[in-house]
Amino acid sequence: MTRLGDSVQRASALFAQDLSSDSTVARLLEETRSRRYLDLSDLSPEEQAGLIASRAVDVLPGVEKLAARIAENRAAGRGLRVKLGIDPTAADVHLGHTVPMIVLSRFQRMGHEVTLIIGDITAKIGDPTGRSDERPPLSDEDIARNLAGYRDQVRPFFDFERVRFRHNSEWLAGITLPKLIGVLSHVSASALLQREDFRNRLEGGHGLSMSELIYPVAMAIDSAEIDAEIELGGVDQLLNMQMGRRVMEIYGLEPQMIATMPLIEGTDGSGAKMSKSKGNYIGLRSTPDDVFGKIMSIPDRLMEPYLRAWTEWTDEELALVRGRLADGTLHPMDLKRVLAGEVVAVLHGVEAAMAARAGFAAQFSKKSFTEVAALPELVLAEHGGEVVTAVLTGVLGFTPSASAARRLAKQNGLRLVLEFAGGRQDAGVLAEADALRPLGEVVSERLAALEEKPEGVYLKAGRRLARVLG
């Protein structure tokens, strides 16, 4: 049995258990997270091709062709030359950007030769795909800063130490006009102008520059220069990648294969793809609680696309949970909590995922806070003399700074929650002035005004919760 097969066998027993159980979910997250680092080189060519196809929209010219090429290269003692192009046009990255990187990681762990093309030339043109106007030009400093941020944020999904980096300025900066014209003479201008996004812009009276027209050709030259055997990208990049096949033929090379990845719908369920401009995204710099909470807010219909995009679950495991949902042995809310945990676990670790799970349960579950495990604890004998902002920042790590804690108080997001017998709660808002007082003083003043002694005292900052002990 393969290493992946061993993992699937272990996980299958967990998938069949109670997925509302914290202990079961913690073990499942540990197992599935470990798959992100699993060596997949022992899979057969057919299994490798199938694992790629299971997360792709298109594999062209076909999955059988991909398996055959893997087999040919294996016989020759080498892996496929796999390409992914990145135009670092923004500093912040969201989960939608990670989808091709997760599939690229699979190729990497299968033993193939992965090359990331950094579009330091094409980023200055700007990918026109899907745009209604021209993209503002970027400087070299912009590109370098964005690339550094991209690598830092995407690192949980991909091993950047085992990849070849190439900048397309290596060949595009020095390309001569005769060579460029030689390539362009074989490319139909009418075919470029038939692109839907170009037609929409022209019909809407928007500008279309010559640099944007040749962007797909410049991107295609990247494939020819590294003699790519397969290129990955979003499904919206299909026309650009097909241009890569055409230009490779012009260069006298065998055309690359193509694997397209789905565009992920945003969290608001409107049907629009995940986008920072639409506010329906999950940033990779988000806190564990924010990631968990945003995923818990998605419509149920997005659970399977999100599971397919961001987990290492196999198709068989997805079918298993689909069956359990259908027969009523698995509640959709329990599955959504597992999904949220999966995403937090890859970004921040399993421990953080379980803490976010507990925090969410504390905030939204009907169970009393006393039943919630794994809450951080504040002992007044140790921290009662510290002001609340210092406790939130330095002790609990709930806020990044004292000023952030004060802002939270201004927004009525800071509360002292008292829980009484039967689960009844009294959540008193702490004003900004309270946030600047010692925690012990705030708690003592609140308790002194009560006739009934509470069973539990909790400090709540936004979605995060800590238990306060006498």
TIKEVO-245241 format. One record per residue (C-alpha): residue number from 1; x, y, z. Coordinates in steps of 0.5 Angstrom, whole numbers, padded with zeros to 4 digits. Layout:
BEGIN
SITE     n      xx      yy      zz
SITE   NUM       X       Y       Z
...
END
This chain:
BEGIN
SITE     n      xx      yy      zz
SITE     1    0000    0000    0000
SITE     2    0002    0007   -0002
SITE     3    0004    0012    0004
SITE     4   -0002    0016    0002
SITE     5   -0006    0010    0002
SITE     6   -0004    0008    0009
SITE     7   -0006    0015    0011
SITE     8   -0013    0014    0008
SITE     9   -0014    0008    0012
SITE    10   -0013    0011    0018
SITE    11   -0017    0017    0017
SITE    12   -0023    0013    0014
SITE    13   -0024    0010    0021
SITE    14   -0024    0017    0024
SITE    15   -0029    0020    0018
SITE    16   -0034    0014    0020
SITE    17   -0034    0017    0028
SITE    18   -0037    0023    0031
SITE    19   -0035    0029    0028
SITE    20   -0038    0033    0033
SITE    21   -0033    0030    0038
SITE    22   -0027    0035    0039
SITE    23   -0022    0029    0040
SITE    24   -0024    0026    0034
SITE    25   -0023    0032    0030
SITE    26   -0017    0034    0033
SITE    27   -0014    0027    0031
SITE    28   -0017    0028    0024
SITE    29   -0014    0035    0023
SITE    30   -0007    0032    0025
SITE    31   -0008    0026    0020
SITE    32   -0010    0030    0014
SITE    33   -0005    0036    0016
SITE    34    0001    0031    0016
SITE    35   -0001    0029    0008
SITE    36    0001    0036    0006
SITE    37    0008    0034    0007
SITE    38    0007    0027    0005
SITE    39    0012    0024   -0001
SITE    40    0007    0022   -0006
SITE    41    0013    0019   -0011
SITE    42    0011    0012   -0010
SITE    43    0004    0013   -0013
SITE    44    0003    0010   -0020
SITE    45    0003    0015   -0026
SITE    46   -0004    0013   -0027
SITE    47   -0005    0015   -0019
SITE    48   -0001    0021   -0020
SITE    49   -0005    0024   -0026
SITE    50   -0012    0022   -0022
SITE    51   -0010    0026   -0016
SITE    52   -0008    0032   -0020
SITE    53   -0015    0031   -0024
SITE    54   -0019    0030   -0018
SITE    55   -0017    0038   -0016
SITE    56   -0017    0041   -0024
SITE    57   -0023    0043   -0028
SITE    58   -0019    0041   -0034
SITE    59   -0013    0037   -0036
SITE    60   -0011    0038   -0043
SITE    61   -0010    0034   -0048
SITE    62   -0013    0029   -0043
SITE    63   -0011    0025   -0036
SITE    64   -0009    0019   -0040
SITE    65   -0004    0024   -0044
SITE    66   -0002    0026   -0037
SITE    67   -0001    0019   -0034
SITE    68    0003    0017   -0040
SITE    69    0008    0023   -0040
SITE    70    0009    0021   -0033
SITE    71    0011    0014   -0034
SITE    72    0015    0016   -0040
SITE    73    0019    0021   -0036
SITE    74    0020    0016   -0030
SITE    75    0023    0011   -0035
SITE    76    0028    0016   -0037
SITE    77    0029    0018   -0029
SITE    78    0026    0025   -0029
SITE    79    0020    0028   -0027
SITE    80    0015    0033   -0031
SITE    81    0017    0040   -0032
SITE    82    0012    0044   -0029
SITE    83    0010    0051   -0029
SITE    84    0006    0056   -0026
SITE    85    0007    0064   -0027
SITE    86    0006    0069   -0022
SITE    87    0005    0076   -0023
SITE    88    0006    0079   -0016
SITE    89    0001    0085   -0017
SITE    90   -0001    0086   -0010
SITE    91    0002    0085   -0003
SITE    92   -0004    0081    0001
SITE    93   -0006    0074   -0001
SITE    94   -0013    0071    0000
SITE    95   -0015    0063    0000
SITE    96   -0017    0064   -0007
SITE    97   -0010    0065   -0009
SITE    98   -0007    0058   -0006
SITE    99   -0011    0053   -0010
SITE   100   -0006    0052   -0016
SITE   101   -0001    0052   -0010
SITE   102   -0004    0046   -0007
SITE   103   -0004    0043   -0013
SITE   104    0003    0045   -0015
SITE   105    0005    0042   -0008
SITE   106    0002    0035   -0010
SITE   107    0007    0035   -0017
SITE   108    0013    0037   -0012
SITE   109    0012    0032   -0007
SITE   110    0011    0027   -0013
SITE   111    0018    0028   -0015
SITE   112    0017    0033   -0021
SITE   113    0021    0039   -0023
SITE   114    0017    0045   -0021
SITE   115    0019    0052   -0024
SITE   116    0015    0058   -0021
SITE   117    0016    0064   -0027
SITE   118    0016    0071   -0023
SITE   119    0013    0076   -0028
SITE   120    0017    0082   -0027
SITE   121    0016    0084   -0034
SITE   122    0009    0081   -0035
SITE   123    0007    0084   -0028
SITE   124    0009    0091   -0031
SITE   125    0004    0090   -0037
SITE   126   -0002    0087   -0032
SITE   127   -0006    0081   -0034
SITE   128   -0012    0083   -0038
SITE   129   -0016    0077   -0036
SITE   130   -0023    0079   -0034
SITE   131   -0021    0086   -0033
SITE   132   -0026    0092   -0035
SITE   133   -0020    0097   -0035
SITE   134   -0012    0098   -0036
SITE   135   -0008    0096   -0029
SITE   136   -0004    0101   -0027
SITE   137    0003    0100   -0028
SITE   138    0008    0097   -0022
SITE   139    0015    0099   -0021
SITE   140    0021    0094   -0019
SITE   141    0020    0096   -0012
SITE   142    0013    0094   -0012
SITE   143    0014    0088   -0015
SITE   144    0020    0086   -0010
SITE   145    0015    0088   -0004
SITE   146    0009    0084   -0007
SITE   147    0013    0078   -0008
SITE   148    0016    0078   -0001
SITE   149    0009    0078    0002
SITE   150    0007    0073   -0003
SITE   151    0012    0068   -0001
SITE   152    0011    0069    0006
SITE   153    0003    0068    0006
SITE   154    0003    0062    0002
SITE   155    0009    0058    0005
SITE   156    0004    0054    0009
SITE   157    0001    0051    0003
SITE   158    0008    0050   -0001
SITE   159    0015    0049    0000
SITE   160    0019    0054   -0003
SITE   161    0025    0051   -0002
SITE   162    0024    0046   -0007
SITE   163    0022    0050   -0013
SITE   164    0026    0053   -0018
SITE   165    0025    0061   -0019
SITE   166    0026    0064   -0026
SITE   167    0024    0071   -0027
SITE   168    0022    0072   -0034
SITE   169    0026    0079   -0035
SITE   170    0032    0073   -0036
SITE   171    0029    0073   -0043
SITE   172    0024    0078   -0044
SITE   173    0028    0084   -0042
SITE   174    0033    0082   -0048
SITE   175    0028    0080   -0053
SITE   176    0029    0083   -0060
SITE   177    0024    0086   -0064
SITE   178    0026    0082   -0070
SITE   179    0025    0076   -0065
SITE   180    0018    0078   -0063
SITE   181    0015    0080   -0069
SITE   182    0017    0073   -0072
SITE   183    0013    0070   -0066
SITE   184    0007    0075   -0067
SITE   185    0007    0074   -0075
SITE   186    0004    0067   -0073
SITE   187   -0001    0069   -0068
SITE   188   -0008    0071   -0071
SITE   189   -0010    0078   -0068
SITE   190   -0017    0077   -0070
SITE   191   -0016    0071   -0065
SITE   192   -0014    0075   -0059
SITE   193   -0019    0080   -0060
SITE   194   -0025    0075   -0060
SITE   195   -0023    0074   -0053
SITE   196   -0030    0076   -0049
SITE   197   -0026    0081   -0044
SITE   198   -0023    0085   -0050
SITE   199   -0030    0085   -0053
SITE   200   -0033    0087   -0047
SITE   201   -0028    0093   -0046
SITE   202   -0029    0095   -0053
SITE   203   -0036    0095   -0053
SITE   204   -0036    0099   -0047
SITE   205   -0032    0104   -0050
SITE   206   -0026    0102   -0045
SITE   207   -0019    0103   -0048
SITE   208   -0015    0097   -0050
SITE   209   -0007    0098   -0051
SITE   210   -0003    0094   -0055
SITE   211    0001    0092   -0049
SITE   212   -0005    0088   -0046
SITE   213   -0006    0085   -0053
SITE   214    0001    0082   -0053
SITE   215    0001    0080   -0046
SITE   216   -0002    0072   -0047
SITE   217    0004    0072   -0052
SITE   218    0009    0074   -0047
SITE   219    0007    0069   -0042
SITE   220    0007    0064   -0047
SITE   221    0014    0065   -0049
SITE   222    0016    0064   -0042
SITE   223    0013    0057   -0043
SITE   224    0017    0056   -0049
SITE   225    0024    0059   -0046
SITE   226    0023    0053   -0040
SITE   227    0020    0048   -0045
SITE   228    0015    0047   -0040
SITE   229    0011    0040   -0040
SITE   230    0005    0042   -0036
SITE   231    0003    0049   -0034
SITE   232   -0002    0050   -0028
SITE   233   -0007    0056   -0027
SITE   234   -0014    0058   -0026
SITE   235   -0019    0056   -0031
SITE   236   -0020    0064   -0033
SITE   237   -0012    0063   -0035
SITE   238   -0014    0058   -0040
SITE   239   -0014    0062   -0047
SITE   240   -0007    0065   -0044
SITE   241   -0004    0058   -0043
SITE   242   -0007    0055   -0050
SITE   243   -0003    0061   -0053
SITE   244    0003    0057   -0049
SITE   245    0002    0051   -0053
SITE   246    0001    0055   -0060
SITE   247    0008    0059   -0058
SITE   248    0011    0053   -0056
SITE   249    0010    0050   -0063
SITE   250    0012    0056   -0066
SITE   251    0019    0055   -0063
SITE   252    0019    0048   -0065
SITE   253    0017    0045   -0059
SITE   254    0012    0040   -0056
SITE   255    0006    0044   -0054
SITE   256    0005    0044   -0046
SITE   257    0000    0040   -0043
SITE   258   -0005    0044   -0039
SITE   259   -0009    0044   -0032
SITE   260   -0014    0049   -0030
SITE   261   -0016    0050   -0023
SITE   262   -0023    0052   -0021
SITE   263   -0024    0060   -0019
SITE   264   -0027    0060   -0012
SITE   265   -0033    0063   -0010
SITE   266   -0033    0068   -0004
SITE   267   -0036    0067    0003
SITE   268   -0042    0071    0002
SITE   269   -0045    0066   -0003
SITE   270   -0047    0072   -0008
SITE   271   -0044    0067   -0014
SITE   272   -0038    0072   -0015
SITE   273   -0031    0070   -0014
SITE   274   -0027    0071   -0008
SITE   275   -0024    0078   -0008
SITE   276   -0021    0083   -0004
SITE   277   -0025    0088   -0007
SITE   278   -0031    0085   -0006
SITE   279   -0030    0084    0001
SITE   280   -0032    0076    0001
SITE   281   -0025    0074    0002
SITE   282   -0021    0070    0007
SITE   283   -0014    0073    0008
SITE   284   -0008    0069    0009
SITE   285   -0006    0074    0015
SITE   286   -0013    0073    0018
SITE   287   -0013    0071    0026
SITE   288   -0015    0064    0027
SITE   289   -0021    0066    0030
SITE   290   -0023    0070    0024
SITE   291   -0021    0065    0019
SITE   292   -0026    0060    0023
SITE   293   -0031    0065    0024
SITE   294   -0032    0067    0016
SITE   295   -0032    0060    0014
SITE   296   -0037    0058    0019
SITE   297   -0041    0064    0016
SITE   298   -0041    0061    0009
SITE   299   -0047    0058    0005
SITE   300   -0048    0050    0006
SITE   301   -0047    0049   -0001
SITE   302   -0040    0052   -0001
SITE   303   -0037    0047    0004
SITE   304   -0036    0041   -0002
SITE   305   -0032    0046   -0006
SITE   306   -0028    0049   -0001
SITE   307   -0026    0042    0002
SITE   308   -0024    0040   -0005
SITE   309   -0020    0047   -0006
SITE   310   -0016    0047    0001
SITE   311   -0016    0040    0004
SITE   312   -0012    0034    0002
SITE   313   -0018    0030    0003
SITE   314   -0019    0024   -0003
SITE   315   -0025    0024   -0007
SITE   316   -0027    0017   -0003
SITE   317   -0027    0021    0003
SITE   318   -0031    0027    0000
SITE   319   -0036    0022   -0002
SITE   320   -0036    0018    0005
SITE   321   -0038    0025    0008
SITE   322   -0043    0027    0003
SITE   323   -0046    0020    0004
SITE   324   -0047    0021    0011
SITE   325   -0050    0028    0010
SITE   326   -0055    0025    0006
SITE   327   -0057    0019    0011
SITE   328   -0057    0024    0017
SITE   329   -0051    0021    0021
SITE   330   -0047    0028    0020
SITE   331   -0050    0034    0021
SITE   332   -0048    0040    0016
SITE   333   -0046    0044    0022
SITE   334   -0041    0039    0025
SITE   335   -0038    0038    0018
SITE   336   -0037    0046    0017
SITE   337   -0033    0046    0024
SITE   338   -0029    0041    0021
SITE   339   -0028    0045    0015
SITE   340   -0026    0051    0018
SITE   341   -0021    0047    0023
SITE   342   -0018    0044    0017
SITE   343   -0016    0051    0014
SITE   344   -0014    0054    0021
SITE   345   -0010    0048    0022
SITE   346   -0006    0049    0015
SITE   347   -0005    0057    0017
SITE   348   -0004    0057    0024
SITE   349   -0003    0049    0027
SITE   350   -0008    0044    0030
SITE   351   -0007    0047    0037
SITE   352   -0010    0054    0034
SITE   353   -0015    0051    0030
SITE   354   -0018    0047    0036
SITE   355   -0018    0053    0040
SITE   356   -0021    0057    0035
SITE   357   -0026    0052    0035
SITE   358   -0027    0052    0042
SITE   359   -0028    0060    0042
SITE   360   -0033    0059    0036
SITE   361   -0037    0054    0041
SITE   362   -0037    0059    0047
SITE   363   -0039    0065    0043
SITE   364   -0045    0061    0038
SITE   365   -0047    0055    0042
SITE   366   -0052    0054    0046
SITE   367   -0048    0050    0051
SITE   368   -0046    0054    0057
SITE   369   -0039    0057    0058
SITE   370   -0037    0052    0063
SITE   371   -0038    0046    0058
SITE   372   -0033    0049    0053
SITE   373   -0026    0046    0054
SITE   374   -0019    0049    0052
SITE   375   -0021    0056    0054
SITE   376   -0015    0060    0056
SITE   377   -0015    0062    0063
SITE   378   -0013    0068    0067
SITE   379   -0011    0067    0075
SITE   380   -0013    0074    0078
SITE   381   -0007    0072    0083
SITE   382   -0002    0073    0078
SITE   383   -0005    0078    0073
SITE   384   -0010    0082    0077
SITE   385   -0006    0088    0078
SITE   386   -0005    0089    0070
SITE   387   -0009    0093    0066
SITE   388   -0014    0090    0062
SITE   389   -0011    0092    0055
SITE   390   -0004    0089    0058
SITE   391   -0008    0083    0059
SITE   392   -0011    0082    0052
SITE   393   -0004    0084    0049
SITE   394    0001    0081    0053
SITE   395   -0002    0075    0057
SITE   396   -0007    0073    0052
SITE   397   -0005    0075    0045
SITE   398   -0012    0077    0044
SITE   399   -0010    0084    0041
SITE   400   -0004    0086    0037
SITE   401   -0003    0092    0041
SITE   402   -0006    0096    0047
SITE   403   -0009    0101    0042
SITE   404   -0012    0095    0038
SITE   405   -0015    0093    0045
SITE   406   -0018    0100    0046
SITE   407   -0021    0101    0039
SITE   408   -0024    0094    0041
SITE   409   -0027    0097    0047
SITE   410   -0030    0103    0044
SITE   411   -0033    0099    0039
SITE   412   -0037    0095    0045
SITE   413   -0033    0089    0043
SITE   414   -0030    0088    0050
SITE   415   -0034    0084    0055
SITE   416   -0034    0081    0062
SITE   417   -0039    0075    0062
SITE   418   -0042    0072    0068
SITE   419   -0045    0065    0068
SITE   420   -0050    0063    0073
SITE   421   -0053    0056    0075
SITE   422   -0057    0054    0069
SITE   423   -0053    0057    0064
SITE   424   -0056    0064    0065
SITE   425   -0051    0069    0063
SITE   426   -0050    0077    0064
SITE   427   -0045    0080    0059
SITE   428   -0043    0087    0061
SITE   429   -0040    0092    0056
SITE   430   -0033    0094    0059
SITE   431   -0032    0101    0056
SITE   432   -0025    0104    0054
SITE   433   -0024    0107    0061
SITE   434   -0025    0100    0064
SITE   435   -0020    0097    0059
SITE   436   -0015    0102    0062
SITE   437   -0016    0099    0069
SITE   438   -0013    0093    0073
SITE   439   -0017    0087    0071
SITE   440   -0018    0085    0078
SITE   441   -0021    0092    0080
SITE   442   -0026    0091    0074
SITE   443   -0028    0084    0076
SITE   444   -0028    0086    0084
SITE   445   -0033    0092    0083
SITE   446   -0037    0088    0078
SITE   447   -0038    0082    0083
SITE   448   -0039    0086    0089
SITE   449   -0045    0089    0086
SITE   450   -0048    0082    0085
SITE   451   -0053    0079    0090
SITE   452   -0052    0072    0087
SITE   453   -0045    0069    0086
SITE   454   -0043    0067    0079
SITE   455   -0041    0060    0077
SITE   456   -0036    0063    0072
SITE   457   -0033    0069    0070
SITE   458   -0030    0070    0063
SITE   459   -0027    0076    0059
SITE   460   -0029    0076    0052
SITE   461   -0025    0080    0047
SITE   462   -0029    0080    0040
SITE   463   -0030    0073    0039
SITE   464   -0024    0070    0043
SITE   465   -0026    0068    0050
SITE   466   -0022    0067    0057
SITE   467   -0024    0064    0063
SITE   468   -0022    0068    0069
SITE   469   -0020    0064    0076
SITE   470   -0021    0067    0083
END
